[in-house]
Amino acid sequence: MIYLTEGLPTYVEVNHEKIELNTDYRAWIEYEQLMLDENKTDNEQLEKILKVCIKDEIILESLEQLEELFEGFLWFYALGKDFKENNNRKEEDSDYEKPSLVYSFEHDWSYIYSAFVECYNINLFTANLHWWEFKSLFESLNEKCLFSKILSYRSMKISSKMSKDEKKFYRNMKKIYALPDERTAEEKERSFARSMMASMKI
């Protein structure tokens, strides 16, 4: 599908029936947080995710339908990409290195808000954005805004080729802008997948 001409998706299909989604970007930020929250029970996670992500109450008649729904959620969250396929490719790639976790919607909210105002003149507190719109803009923030610089600091690899002053500078920046969650992006992704699978078994 050519989304630029045909519009962005608003539903997923379960057992050949359309399930209308809450497409607002806030819902899918919350979805990400819920899937990574290890303090909630599987039942609490499932109940909250269903409430956040779909518009109307639905009745699922089997585990297979629940699995299909959660696969649809992951597809929508990943902007139409195949979550399982991407994971398999990473594992098979011998040159693959664990990426560092470089942002958090929870802890970076003020930087993200300011970046959207600076780059797009969009106020995220009042904006009406589809999740795919938001994520596309989020991934394309210009390198001059503070948030982009913070991401650069966090992901910067300090090498022996750097001068003493450069090493000191980047170490300081990493310390100043460090996230409280020490897990890598891959570790959070695995946690995300485990939460999904646990929810499917309910």
C-alpha positions in Angstrom: 0.0 0.0 0.0 1.2 3.5 -0.8 0.3 5.3 2.4 1.0 8.8 1.0 -1.8 8.4 -1.5 -4.1 6.0 0.2 -3.9 7.2 3.8 -2.5 5.7 7.0 -4.0 2.5 8.6 -6.7 2.8 11.2 -7.4 -0.8 11.9 -6.1 -4.3 12.1 -7.8 -7.5 11.0 -8.6 -10.4 13.4 -10.4 -13.4 12.0 -11.2 -11.3 8.9 -12.9 -8.7 10.9 -11.7 -5.1 11.2 -10.7 -3.9 14.7 -10.6 -0.1 14.8 -7.5 1.2 16.6 -6.9 4.3 18.6 -4.3 5.8 16.2 -3.4 8.8 18.4 0.4 8.9 19.1 -0.2 9.2 22.8 -1.9 5.8 22.9 1.1 4.1 21.3 3.6 5.8 23.5 1.6 4.4 26.4 1.5 1.0 24.6 5.3 1.0 24.5 5.5 1.8 28.2 3.0 -0.9 29.1 4.8 -3.6 27.1 8.0 -2.8 28.9 6.6 -2.4 32.4 7.8 -5.4 34.4 5.9 -4.3 37.5 2.4 -5.2 36.1 0.9 -8.6 36.0 0.1 -10.2 32.7 -3.6 -9.7 33.3 -3.1 -6.0 34.2 -0.9 -5.5 31.1 -3.5 -7.1 28.8 -6.5 -5.3 30.2 -4.7 -1.9 30.0 -3.3 -2.5 26.5 -6.7 -3.4 25.1 -8.3 -0.4 26.7 -5.6 1.9 25.3 -5.1 0.6 21.8 -8.6 -0.1 20.5 -11.6 2.1 20.2 -14.4 -0.2 21.2 -14.7 -3.2 23.4 -14.2 -6.5 21.6 -14.9 -10.2 22.3 -12.1 -12.6 21.5 -13.2 -16.2 21.1 -9.9 -17.9 21.1 -6.2 -17.7 22.0 -5.4 -17.6 18.3 -7.5 -14.4 17.9 -5.7 -12.8 20.8 -2.3 -13.7 19.1 -3.5 -12.3 15.9 -4.6 -9.1 17.6 -1.3 -8.7 19.4 0.6 -9.3 16.1 -1.5 -6.6 14.6 -0.6 -4.2 17.5 3.1 -4.9 16.9 2.7 -4.4 13.2 1.0 -1.0 13.7 3.5 0.0 16.4 6.4 -0.8 14.1 4.9 1.3 11.2 4.1 -1.7 9.1 7.3 -3.6 9.6 7.5 -7.3 10.4 8.6 -7.4 14.1 9.5 -11.1 14.0 11.3 -10.9 10.7 13.4 -8.0 11.9 14.4 -9.9 15.1 15.4 -12.9 13.1 17.6 -10.9 10.8 19.3 -9.3 13.7 20.1 -12.6 15.3 21.4 -14.1 12.0 23.7 -11.1 11.3 27.1 -11.9 12.6 28.2 -8.3 12.5 25.2 -7.1 14.6 26.1 -5.2 17.7 23.7 -4.4 20.5 22.6 -0.8 20.1 22.5 1.4 23.2 19.2 2.7 24.4 19.3 6.3 23.4 15.9 7.7 24.3 13.0 7.4 26.6 9.5 8.9 26.1 9.1 9.0 29.8 12.4 10.7 30.8 13.0 12.7 27.6 9.5 14.2 27.3 10.7 17.8 27.7 13.4 17.5 25.1 11.0 15.8 22.7 8.4 18.5 23.2 10.9 21.2 22.6 12.3 19.5 19.5 8.9 19.3 17.9 8.2 22.9 18.6 11.6 23.9 17.2 11.7 21.7 14.1 8.0 21.6 13.1 6.2 24.2 15.2 4.1 21.4 16.6 2.8 21.6 20.2 2.6 17.9 21.3 0.2 18.8 24.1 -2.4 19.9 21.7 -1.4 18.1 18.4 -3.7 15.6 16.7 -1.2 13.2 15.2 -1.5 9.6 13.9 1.1 7.4 15.5 2.8 6.9 12.1 2.9 10.6 11.6 4.4 11.2 15.0 7.0 8.4 14.7 8.0 9.6 11.2 8.6 13.1 12.4 10.3 11.8 15.5 12.8 9.8 13.5 13.5 12.8 11.2 14.2 15.6 13.7 17.0 17.8 12.5 20.5 17.4 13.9 20.7 21.0 15.2 18.0 20.6 17.9 19.1 19.8 21.5 17.3 16.4 21.5 19.2 15.2 18.4 22.5 16.3 20.0 21.6 14.4 23.2 20.9 11.2 21.2 24.3 11.7 19.5 26.0 12.0 22.8 24.4 8.9 24.2 25.2 6.8 21.1 28.7 8.2 20.7 31.4 5.5 20.9 34.5 6.9 22.7 37.5 5.6 20.8 41.3 5.7 21.1 41.4 8.0 18.0 39.8 10.9 20.0 41.9 13.5 21.7 41.9 13.6 25.5 39.7 16.7 25.5 37.2 15.0 23.2 37.0 11.9 25.4 36.5 14.0 28.5 33.7 16.1 26.7 31.8 13.0 25.5 32.1 11.2 28.8 30.7 14.3 30.6 27.8 14.6 28.1 27.0 10.9 28.5 26.9 11.3 32.2 24.8 14.5 32.1 22.2 13.0 29.7 22.3 9.4 30.9 19.0 7.5 31.1 18.1 5.7 34.3 17.3 2.5 32.4 20.6 0.8 31.7 19.3 -1.9 29.4 20.3 -1.8 25.7 17.7 -1.3 23.0 17.9 -5.0 22.2 17.3 -6.0 25.8 14.2 -3.8 26.0 13.0 -5.2 22.7 13.4 -8.7 24.1 11.5 -7.6 27.2 8.9 -6.2 24.9 8.5 -9.5 23.1 8.4 -11.5 26.3 5.5 -9.3 27.5 3.7 -9.8 24.3 4.1 -13.6 24.5 3.0 -13.7 28.2 -0.1 -11.7 27.4 -1.0 -14.2 24.6 -0.9 -17.1 27.1 -3.6 -15.6 29.3 
